[in-house]
Amino acid sequence: MYDPRQHLIVALDVSSIAEAQKIVRAVGDSAWIYKVGMQLYTAAGPRAVRELVASGRRVFLDLKYHDIPNTVAAAVREAADLGVSMLTVHASGGGKMLRRAADVAREVKSDMSVLAVTVLTSMDDDQLERVGVRGGVVDQVLRLSALALADGCHGVVSSAREAALLRQELGDEFIIVTPGVRPAGSDHGDQARVTTPTEAMSAGANYIVVGRPITGASDPASEARAILGQMALTA
């Protein structure tokens, strides 16, 4: 039985555990997975993850590890000890780094997914070209995704605009997490490649990440339920 709550990740992009706890309480049982990213982790550290895990929630640790293989492997090991369910590494860190991250994850916590970030959803073709990447967003996402999967990652993070092509070219046996998801009519903020929940799931995403439309709503639980309803249309 398809339950969209198992595929919605609420982004806790706040600066304190107190703010995060307030959001989690307000959302209630409308979401089970929460993203802890750089803002909350920098402000509150591992405690933010531990408290979510202790409460029975799943954690998507989005710190985008990008360093030499041994350093990333050590960080993945620490993340596993915290009990996270999913974490991110940068695909552009290269094959050796990706392989070490994936191998350590399988060794210490077999149910933890290592997901490779391809191209940030705030970037477009012009911005990629400015940093020296030729061929545009679609080509780069496909290139990095193929590399990450070949080197053992469980899946990738990409815009839903590339998800359908990834499914077509690389198959169905990997996870796609899609950030930059906004309900129809929502402000896009600093995102350049935005899709709706229905579009993202229809394109082949396994999980969508939603932040401000839920966490900034006057009734976060109601907004989350509305998004779950849109996701359910694709079941």
N, C-alpha and C positions, 0 to 999 in steps of 0.2 A: 504494500500500500504506500503510494507516494505521499510523503509528508514534506511540504516545502520548508518547514522549520529546520529541517536537516540540511538545507541548501542555502540558507540566508545567513550571511555573516554581518553582524552589526559592528561598525568601526567605532571603537572608543577613542576618538581623537580628542582627548581632554588632558588636563594637566595635573590631575590629582586622583588618588584612589577614591576620595569622597565623591567627586564628580562621576567617576566611573560607576561606583556603587549605586548612585542615584539613578543613572540611566538603566542599569541592569534591573533594578527594582521596578522602574517605570515600564520597561518593556515586558517584564514578567515572563510568562511561558510562550510568548509570541516569537521568541528566538532562543536558540540553544548554543550558538557559536558566536564568539566575540573576537574581534581583531584587536590585538595590542600592538601598536606601532611605535615609531620612534618617539613621538611626543609623550605618550603615557609612560613608556619604558624609561625614558630619560628622566622624567619627573619622579617616578615612583619605584623604578627598578623591578627586580624579580617578584617582589611582593604582589604587584598587580596581577601577575600570572598565577601565582600560588593561590590567591584568594578566589579567583575565578574557577580554577580547577577544583579547589576544595568545595565550592558551591555546586559542583556537578556540571558546570558549563565546559564546553570545549573551547580551546584557545588557538587562534590563528596568529602566530607570532610573526609579525611583518617587519623584520629589521633589515631585510635585504643584505645578508652577509656577502661581502665582496672583498676578499683578501687572499693571501697565499693559502694553499691547500691545508697545511697543518693548523693554521689559525682558525680557518672556517670549520674544520673538523672538530676542533676543541669546543668551538661555540655551539655546534650542533649537539655535541655530547651534553653540554650544560643545559641546553634547551630541552633535551629529552628528560633530564633529571627533574626539570620543572613540571613535566607532564603535558607539554603542549601537544596538540594533535597535528598541526601543520606549521611549517615555517618557510620563509623565503630566502633564496640566495639569488644573486645576480647572474643570469646566464652568461653575461659578457666576462665573467671571471674565468671562463675557459674550462676545457674538458677535465683537466686534472683536479681543479677545485670542485667541480660538480660531482665528479666520481667519488672523491673523498667524502663529501657531504652525504651523498646517497648511501655509500657503504657504511659509514658510521651510524646513520639513522637505522639502517636495517640490522646492524649489529646490536645496538643498545635499546631500540624501541621500535619493534617491527611494524607497529600500527601508526607511526608518525610519518607524515608525508612531507617530502622535500620538494618544493615548488620553485621553479626557475622564473624569475622576472625577466620578461623579454624587453619590451619598450614601454616606458611609463606612459600612462594614459593622458598625461599633460603634454606629451610631445606630438608633433606632426611632422610631415615630410620635410618642411623647411628647417625645423629645429634639428632634425637628424642630420641633414646636410651640413648644417653649421658646425656640428661636432665631428664631421668627417665621414659620416656613414652614407654610402651611395646606395641607391636603389629604392629608397622610401620605406615607410613603416611596414607595409605588408611583407616585403621581401625580408626585412630584418627580423620580424617576428617569426616568420617561417624558418629562417636560417638558424636563429637561436633556439627555437623550440626543437628542431631536429637534433641539434647538438645536445641539448639538455636531456632529451629522452634517450639518445644513444649512450649517454654517459650515466644513465641509471636514475635520473630524477623521476619522481612519481607523476609530475605534471608541470604545468606552466601557469604563469599569470599573464593575461593579455586582455586587451579590449575585446568586447563581443564582436566588434567589427571585423576582427580577424578569426574569430572562433570557428565560423563555418568553413573557412578555407583550411584551418588546422585539422578539422575533422576529416575533410575531404582528402587532404594530402597525407596525414599521419595516422588516421584511424580513430578508434573509439576507446582504446585501452589505456587512457591516461586522463588525468584530471585537468580541467581548465577552470581556473578561478578568475572571475571578471570583476575588476574594480571599475570605477567611473560609471556606476549605474545610478540613474536618476528616474523617478517616476515622471510620466509625461507632464510637462508644464513646470517642472522644478528648475531652479537656477542651476546652471552648469558649474558655477564656481571657477576653479582653476583647471578644470578638466577640458581637454581638447577633443577626445574621442569618446563620446557619451552615448549610451543606449538605455532603453527602458528595461525593466525587469523581464517583461514578456519577450522582448527582442533578444536579450542576452540568453535566456534559457532556450529559446527556439533555435538560436544559432549553435547551440551545443555546449554551453557552459554548464559545469556541475554545481558551481557555487557562485553567488553574486555577493559583492561587498557594497553595503550601503551605510553611509555615515550620516551626514547632516540632515537629509530628509527625515530620518528617524530621530536622531539624537537631539535635533534642534526643534522638533515638533512640540506643540503644546500638549499633545497626547501621544507619546512615542509608541505605546502599545497599539493604538488605533492605526497609526501610520504603518507600523510593521504588519499588522493584519491586512491592510489594504495592499501592501506589496506582496504578501503571501498569496493573496487572491489573484494578483496578476501573474505570479509565478505558476500557480495551479492551472492556469489556462493552457499551459504547455504540456501538462501531464498526459 
